[in-house]
């Protein structure tokens, strides 16, 4: 009888130890917390990678523009987009670009300058327009005028003068869209300026895209 009672007591102890053993529960909780930490770390890493990529692209674009300004005689002062001025649409269909020479820069004859406009759909090449400034714009030529002249108004840009270039791309610029304006002088380095349309036009007919 004593042996049987001992066996019963031993079995009861084993059952009690099994019932109160919560080690497995603790292990599962730890595993869940670990998986959650891994997921959070993965999301954070993805955000950091995406952010670093965007910053790298902006840094590269800024570096290109800075290098262009340093090595070129010509500087873009401002870029203004005219909304629906010609097409009547809610898009920028022509651009007014103010340019001037850098200090010590050499004169540039804009009759020999080529301009380009590039977006995600088209690429337009434009030459100097010999038509009067009052003539309608087209996609193959640009208008040149001098806003500030140091002498007789002509097509040659000199130091101290401010000239206005007007272009009409074949593809209008819509909201949040990008375009690239390039000015290629006869001698010297090409200059370029990326323009980005805002998220809304508001009530404006003219949008300053740069600076």
VOBA-919487 format. One record per residue (C-alpha): residue in one letter; x, y, z. Coordinates in steps of 0.2 Angstrom, whole numbers, plus 5000, padded with zeros to 4 digits. Example, Ala and Ser with C-alpha at 12.3 -4.5 7.8 and 13.67 -1.06 7.14 Angstrom:
<sites>
[site 'A'; [5062; 4978; 5039]]
[site 'S'; [5068; 4995; 5036]]
</sites>
This chain:
<sites>
[site 'X'; [5000; 5000; 5000]]
[site 'X'; [5014; 5012; 5004]]
[site 'X'; [5022; 5009; 4987]]
[site 'X'; [5006; 5013; 4979]]
[site 'X'; [5003; 5029; 4988]]
[site 'X'; [5021; 5034; 4984]]
[site 'X'; [5017; 5031; 4966]]
[site 'X'; [5001; 5041; 4966]]
[site 'X'; [5010; 5056; 4975]]
[site 'X'; [5024; 5055; 4962]]
[site 'X'; [5011; 5055; 4948]]
[site 'X'; [5002; 5070; 4956]]
[site 'X'; [5018; 5080; 4957]]
[site 'X'; [5022; 5077; 4939]]
[site 'X'; [5005; 5082; 4934]]
[site 'X'; [5006; 5098; 4945]]
[site 'X'; [5023; 5102; 4937]]
[site 'X'; [5016; 5100; 4920]]
[site 'X'; [5001; 5111; 4924]]
[site 'X'; [5012; 5125; 4931]]
[site 'X'; [5026; 5125; 4918]]
[site 'X'; [5023; 5141; 4908]]
[site 'X'; [5040; 5141; 4900]]
[site 'X'; [5033; 5138; 4883]]
[site 'X'; [5021; 5153; 4885]]
[site 'X'; [5035; 5164; 4889]]
[site 'X'; [5045; 5158; 4874]]
[site 'X'; [5030; 5161; 4862]]
[site 'X'; [5028; 5179; 4869]]
[site 'X'; [5047; 5182; 4866]]
[site 'X'; [5046; 5176; 4848]]
[site 'X'; [5031; 5187; 4844]]
[site 'X'; [5041; 5202; 4851]]
[site 'X'; [5056; 5197; 4841]]
[site 'X'; [5046; 5196; 4825]]
[site 'X'; [5038; 5213; 4828]]
[site 'X'; [5055; 5221; 4831]]
[site 'X'; [5061; 5213; 4815]]
[site 'X'; [5046; 5220; 4805]]
[site 'X'; [5049; 5237; 4813]]
[site 'X'; [5067; 5237; 4808]]
[site 'X'; [5063; 5232; 4790]]
[site 'X'; [5051; 5246; 4788]]
[site 'X'; [5063; 5258; 4795]]
[site 'X'; [5077; 5252; 4784]]
[site 'X'; [5065; 5254; 4769]]
[site 'X'; [5061; 5271; 4773]]
[site 'X'; [5079; 5276; 4776]]
[site 'X'; [5084; 5268; 4759]]
[site 'X'; [5070; 5277; 4750]]
[site 'X'; [5074; 5294; 4758]]
[site 'X'; [5093; 5292; 4755]]
[site 'X'; [5089; 5289; 4736]]
[site 'X'; [5079; 5304; 4735]]
[site 'X'; [5092; 5315; 4743]]
[site 'X'; [5105; 5308; 4732]]
[site 'X'; [5095; 5312; 4716]]
[site 'X'; [5093; 5330; 4723]]
[site 'X'; [5111; 5331; 4727]]
[site 'X'; [5116; 5325; 4710]]
[site 'X'; [5105; 5338; 4701]]
[site 'X'; [5111; 5352; 4712]]
[site 'X'; [5129; 5347; 4709]]
[site 'X'; [5126; 5347; 4690]]
[site 'X'; [5117; 5364; 4691]]
[site 'X'; [5131; 5371; 4702]]
[site 'X'; [5145; 5365; 4690]]
[site 'X'; [5136; 5372; 4675]]
[site 'X'; [5135; 5389; 4683]]
[site 'X'; [5153; 5389; 4687]]
[site 'X'; [5159; 5383; 4670]]
[site 'X'; [5147; 5394; 4659]]
[site 'X'; [5147; 5412; 4654]]
[site 'X'; [5128; 5412; 4655]]
[site 'X'; [5116; 5412; 4670]]
[site 'X'; [5097; 5409; 4671]]
[site 'X'; [5090; 5422; 4682]]
[site 'X'; [5072; 5417; 4682]]
[site 'X'; [5059; 5405; 4674]]
[site 'X'; [5041; 5410; 4673]]
[site 'X'; [5027; 5398; 4666]]
[site 'X'; [5012; 5405; 4657]]
[site 'X'; [4996; 5395; 4661]]
[site 'X'; [4985; 5393; 4646]]
[site 'X'; [4991; 5409; 4638]]
[site 'X'; [4990; 5401; 4621]]
[site 'X'; [4981; 5384; 4622]]
[site 'X'; [4968; 5390; 4634]]
[site 'X'; [4971; 5374; 4644]]
[site 'X'; [4975; 5372; 4663]]
[site 'X'; [4994; 5369; 4659]]
[site 'X'; [5010; 5379; 4656]]
[site 'X'; [5011; 5381; 4637]]
[site 'X'; [5025; 5393; 4636]]
[site 'X'; [5040; 5399; 4646]]
[site 'X'; [5048; 5416; 4649]]
[site 'X'; [5066; 5414; 4654]]
[site 'X'; [5077; 5429; 4659]]
[site 'X'; [5096; 5426; 4657]]
[site 'X'; [5112; 5437; 4659]]
[site 'X'; [5131; 5435; 4657]]
[site 'X'; [5142; 5430; 4672]]
[site 'X'; [5154; 5443; 4677]]
[site 'X'; [5168; 5443; 4665]]
[site 'X'; [5158; 5433; 4653]]
[site 'X'; [5160; 5434; 4634]]
[site 'X'; [5147; 5441; 4623]]
[site 'X'; [5134; 5429; 4616]]
[site 'X'; [5125; 5431; 4599]]
[site 'X'; [5108; 5422; 4601]]
[site 'X'; [5106; 5420; 4583]]
[site 'X'; [5119; 5406; 4585]]
[site 'X'; [5111; 5399; 4601]]
[site 'X'; [5101; 5383; 4601]]
[site 'X'; [5088; 5380; 4614]]
[site 'X'; [5080; 5363; 4619]]
[site 'X'; [5065; 5358; 4630]]
[site 'X'; [5064; 5340; 4636]]
[site 'X'; [5050; 5331; 4646]]
[site 'X'; [5044; 5313; 4648]]
[site 'X'; [5035; 5314; 4631]]
[site 'X'; [5044; 5325; 4619]]
[site 'X'; [5060; 5334; 4615]]
[site 'X'; [5060; 5351; 4606]]
[site 'X'; [5075; 5359; 4597]]
[site 'X'; [5072; 5378; 4594]]
[site 'X'; [5083; 5391; 4585]]
[site 'X'; [5082; 5410; 4585]]
[site 'X'; [5066; 5417; 4578]]
[site 'X'; [5069; 5430; 4564]]
[site 'X'; [5050; 5434; 4565]]
[site 'X'; [5044; 5450; 4574]]
[site 'X'; [5041; 5448; 4593]]
[site 'X'; [5022; 5451; 4590]]
[site 'X'; [5022; 5435; 4579]]
[site 'X'; [5014; 5419; 4586]]
[site 'X'; [5026; 5407; 4595]]
[site 'X'; [5030; 5390; 4588]]
[site 'X'; [5038; 5374; 4594]]
[site 'X'; [5054; 5376; 4583]]
[site 'X'; [5060; 5393; 4587]]
[site 'X'; [5062; 5405; 4602]]
[site 'X'; [5060; 5424; 4604]]
[site 'X'; [5074; 5435; 4610]]
[site 'X'; [5072; 5452; 4617]]
[site 'X'; [5082; 5463; 4629]]
[site 'X'; [5074; 5469; 4645]]
[site 'X'; [5090; 5479; 4650]]
[site 'X'; [5102; 5485; 4637]]
[site 'X'; [5118; 5494; 4638]]
[site 'X'; [5117; 5501; 4621]]
[site 'X'; [5108; 5498; 4605]]
[site 'X'; [5096; 5483; 4606]]
[site 'X'; [5101; 5468; 4596]]
[site 'X'; [5104; 5450; 4597]]
[site 'X'; [5120; 5450; 4606]]
[site 'X'; [5120; 5448; 4625]]
[site 'X'; [5133; 5458; 4634]]
[site 'X'; [5139; 5460; 4652]]
[site 'X'; [5126; 5470; 4662]]
[site 'X'; [5112; 5466; 4650]]
[site 'X'; [5097; 5456; 4654]]
[site 'X'; [5088; 5446; 4640]]
[site 'X'; [5071; 5438; 4639]]
[site 'X'; [5069; 5421; 4630]]
[site 'X'; [5052; 5415; 4626]]
[site 'X'; [5048; 5397; 4621]]
[site 'X'; [5033; 5386; 4617]]
[site 'X'; [5036; 5368; 4619]]
[site 'X'; [5025; 5355; 4609]]
[site 'X'; [5019; 5347; 4625]]
[site 'X'; [5012; 5358; 4639]]
[site 'X'; [5017; 5356; 4657]]
[site 'X'; [5004; 5350; 4668]]
[site 'X'; [5003; 5350; 4687]]
[site 'X'; [5017; 5341; 4696]]
[site 'X'; [5026; 5337; 4680]]
[site 'X'; [5044; 5341; 4676]]
[site 'X'; [5053; 5348; 4661]]
[site 'X'; [5071; 5352; 4657]]
[site 'X'; [5076; 5368; 4648]]
[site 'X'; [5093; 5368; 4639]]
[site 'X'; [5103; 5383; 4632]]
[site 'X'; [5117; 5379; 4620]]
[site 'X'; [5128; 5393; 4615]]
[site 'X'; [5139; 5393; 4600]]
[site 'X'; [5155; 5392; 4612]]
[site 'X'; [5155; 5388; 4630]]
[site 'X'; [5146; 5376; 4641]]
[site 'X'; [5128; 5372; 4639]]
[site 'X'; [5117; 5377; 4654]]
[site 'X'; [5101; 5368; 4659]]
[site 'X'; [5087; 5371; 4672]]
[site 'X'; [5074; 5359; 4678]]
[site 'X'; [5057; 5366; 4680]]
[site 'X'; [5044; 5357; 4691]]
[site 'X'; [5026; 5362; 4691]]
[site 'X'; [5017; 5365; 4707]]
[site 'X'; [5003; 5354; 4714]]
[site 'X'; [4990; 5368; 4711]]
[site 'X'; [4989; 5384; 4700]]
[site 'X'; [4978; 5393; 4712]]
[site 'X'; [4971; 5409; 4704]]
[site 'X'; [4987; 5413; 4695]]
[site 'X'; [4990; 5415; 4677]]
[site 'X'; [5009; 5415; 4679]]
[site 'X'; [5019; 5404; 4690]]
[site 'X'; [5037; 5407; 4695]]
[site 'X'; [5046; 5391; 4693]]
[site 'X'; [5064; 5398; 4697]]
[site 'X'; [5071; 5404; 4708]]
</sites>
